[in-house]
Amino acid sequence: MSGSGRRAAIAAVRRIRHDPDFTVAEDIATKDFLIEVVERARSVFRAQWALRGVVGHRIRFAERDVRVQFRSHCTIGSGSVVEQGAILRGLSRDGIRIGSGVTIGKYAILECSGSLGQLAKGITIGDSSSVGDYSYIGAAGGVFIGARVLMGQKVSLHSQNHVFDDPDRPIQVQGTTEVGIVIEDDCWIGAGTIILDGVTVGHGSVLSAGTVITKDVPAGSVVAGVPGRVVRSRW
């Protein structure tokens, strides 16, 4: 591929993925770049089957073994990628709404209603955000993720809690509470982080790997530990 051809391919990816910052390292060989281009082209065709019935732009990417349930409740924007083995279960009031240029990592699970006994609120993911491999998003109380949010592997979000006030009754029959989780724009969520129900993570925050978030995080904070605590501000 000539230099002009390479530049044209990069420009096309920027348009499709809605990512003006996309680039390819100069030391990546042309043949390797072409292999990736061909695989991405295949995933566009694969998406025509894997994402059939899902609302959204026709140029989307899906890898092998993707499962989407309750497709009419799901919207996926232009240039978004659903990687191998990911599961999207859209049954909920608001559905699963994925913006443009989003990546859903390998074997990630986006779970709205886990049962027919209670309808979940749903999941919204803003443009150019990513959900890491093997991550879990439970959306009973609703999960809102802003734009350009980065998630590492095995992040889990749980927007529901069990009631356990009465020691004389099984926890299973005491019901649940659902408040919801909000992650604002431009946050970095480290691998293995757990975010519990009722939490808002302010924009520009960084959550260190393995942190457990049990309360609101002010904007621009760097948080670490179990439970998470603010160790410094980025501002």
C-alpha positions in Angstrom: 0.0 0.0 0.0 1.4 3.4 -1.0 1.8 6.2 1.5 -1.3 7.9 0.0 -3.3 4.7 0.3 -2.3 4.3 3.9 -3.4 7.8 4.7 -6.7 7.3 2.9 -7.4 4.2 4.9 -6.6 6.0 8.1 -8.9 8.9 7.1 -11.7 6.4 6.4 -11.3 4.8 9.8 -11.4 8.2 11.4 -14.7 9.0 9.7 -16.3 5.6 10.4 -15.2 5.4 14.1 -15.8 9.1 14.7 -12.3 9.3 16.1 -10.2 12.2 14.7 -7.2 11.0 16.7 -7.0 7.5 15.2 -3.6 6.8 13.8 -1.3 3.9 12.8 2.2 3.6 14.1 4.8 4.2 11.4 6.7 1.0 12.3 3.7 -1.3 11.6 4.4 -3.0 8.3 2.0 -2.4 5.4 1.1 -6.1 5.2 0.2 -6.2 8.9 -1.9 -3.1 8.4 -3.7 -4.8 5.5 -4.4 -7.9 7.5 -6.2 -5.8 10.1 -8.1 -3.9 7.5 -9.3 -7.1 5.9 -10.4 -8.5 9.3 -12.3 -5.3 10.1 -14.0 -5.5 6.7 -15.1 -9.1 7.6 -16.5 -7.9 10.9 -18.7 -5.3 9.1 -20.3 -8.1 7.1 -20.5 -10.3 10.2 -22.4 -7.5 11.9 -25.1 -7.6 9.3 -26.1 -11.0 10.8 -25.0 -10.7 14.4 -26.6 -7.3 14.9 -29.7 -7.8 12.7 -32.7 -6.1 14.2 -30.5 -3.8 16.3 -31.3 -0.1 15.7 -28.5 2.0 14.4 -26.1 2.8 11.6 -25.3 0.1 9.0 -21.5 0.4 9.4 -20.8 -1.4 12.7 -18.4 -4.2 13.6 -19.1 -7.6 15.2 -16.6 -10.4 15.9 -17.4 -14.1 16.3 -19.9 -15.5 18.9 -21.5 -12.2 19.7 -25.0 -12.6 21.3 -27.6 -9.9 21.4 -30.9 -10.6 23.1 -34.0 -8.4 22.8 -32.6 -6.7 19.8 -35.4 -4.2 19.4 -34.3 -2.7 22.7 -30.7 -2.1 21.5 -29.2 0.8 19.6 -25.6 0.8 18.4 -24.0 3.8 16.7 -21.8 4.1 13.6 -18.3 2.6 13.8 -18.9 0.8 17.1 -17.3 -2.6 17.7 -18.7 -5.5 19.6 -15.8 -7.9 20.1 -15.8 -11.7 20.3 -18.1 -13.4 22.8 -19.8 -10.3 24.1 -23.4 -10.6 25.4 -25.9 -7.8 25.2 -29.3 -8.4 26.9 -31.4 -5.3 26.2 -34.7 -6.1 27.9 -35.4 -2.9 30.0 -37.4 0.4 30.0 -34.7 2.4 28.2 -32.8 -0.4 26.5 -29.1 -0.5 25.7 -28.0 2.7 23.8 -24.5 2.6 22.5 -23.1 5.7 20.8 -20.7 6.0 17.9 -17.1 4.7 17.9 -17.7 2.6 21.1 -15.8 -0.7 21.8 -17.5 -3.5 23.8 -14.6 -5.8 24.7 -14.3 -9.6 24.4 -16.7 -11.6 26.6 -18.1 -8.4 28.2 -21.7 -8.7 29.5 -24.2 -5.9 29.4 -27.1 -7.2 31.4 -30.3 -5.2 31.8 -33.1 -7.3 33.3 -31.7 -10.5 34.8 -35.2 -11.9 35.2 -38.8 -11.3 34.2 -39.8 -10.4 37.7 -38.5 -6.8 37.5 -37.8 -4.6 34.4 -34.5 -2.8 34.5 -33.9 0.8 33.6 -31.2 0.3 31.0 -27.7 1.2 29.8 -26.4 4.3 28.0 -22.8 4.5 26.7 -21.5 7.7 25.1 -19.4 8.2 22.0 -15.8 6.9 21.8 -16.0 5.0 25.1 -14.8 1.5 25.7 -15.8 -1.4 27.9 -12.9 -3.7 28.7 -12.7 -7.5 28.1 -14.6 -9.6 30.6 -16.3 -6.6 32.1 -19.9 -6.8 33.6 -22.5 -4.0 33.6 -25.6 -4.8 35.6 -28.3 -2.2 34.8 -31.2 -2.9 37.1 -31.1 0.6 38.4 -29.7 2.1 35.3 -26.1 2.8 34.2 -25.1 6.0 32.3 -21.5 6.1 30.9 -20.4 9.3 29.3 -18.2 10.0 26.3 -14.5 9.0 26.0 -14.7 6.8 29.1 -11.9 4.1 29.2 -12.4 0.9 31.1 -9.8 -1.8 31.7 -10.5 -5.5 31.8 -12.8 -7.1 34.3 -14.5 -3.9 35.5 -17.9 -4.5 37.1 -20.8 -2.2 37.7 -23.7 -3.2 40.0 -26.7 -0.8 40.0 -28.7 -2.8 42.5 -28.4 -3.8 46.2 -30.2 -6.5 48.3 -32.1 -5.5 51.4 -31.0 -7.5 54.5 -32.4 -5.5 57.4 -34.5 -8.4 58.8 -32.3 -11.2 60.2 -35.3 -13.4 60.6 -36.2 -13.5 56.9 -34.1 -14.9 54.0 -32.3 -12.1 52.2 -33.6 -13.5 49.0 -37.2 -12.4 49.8 -36.4 -9.0 51.3 -36.3 -7.2 48.0 -33.8 -4.9 46.4 -33.0 -1.2 46.0 -32.0 0.4 42.7 -30.6 3.9 42.5 -28.3 3.8 39.4 -24.7 4.5 38.4 -23.4 7.5 36.5 -19.8 7.8 35.1 -19.3 11.2 33.6 -17.1 12.0 30.5 -13.4 11.5 30.2 -12.9 9.0 33.0 -10.4 6.1 33.2 -11.6 3.1 35.1 -8.7 0.7 35.9 -8.8 -3.0 35.5 -10.8 -5.0 38.1 -12.6 -1.9 39.5 -16.0 -2.5 41.1 -18.6 0.3 41.2 -21.6 -0.2 43.4 -25.1 1.2 43.2 -25.9 4.9 43.8 -22.4 6.2 42.8 -21.6 9.1 40.5 -18.1 9.3 39.2 -17.3 12.9 38.3 -15.8 13.8 34.9 -12.1 13.5 34.4 -11.6 11.0 37.3 -9.2 8.1 37.4 -10.0 5.0 39.4 -7.0 2.8 40.1 -7.0 -0.9 39.3 -8.8 -3.0 41.8 -10.6 -0.1 43.5 -14.0 -0.6 45.1 -16.2 2.5 44.7 -19.0 2.8 47.3 -19.6 6.6 47.2 -19.5 9.5 44.9 -16.2 10.6 43.3 -15.6 14.3 42.8 -14.7 15.5 39.3 -11.0 15.2 38.5 -10.2 12.8 41.4 -7.6 10.0 41.5 -9.1 7.2 43.6 -7.5 4.0 45.0 -8.1 1.4 47.6 -10.8 -0.8 49.1 -13.0 1.0 49.8 -11.9 3.7 47.3 -10.6 7.0 48.7 -9.4 10.1 46.9 -5.6 10.2 46.9 -5.2 13.4 44.9 -6.9 15.8 42.5 -6.0 16.1 38.8 -7.0 19.8 38.7 
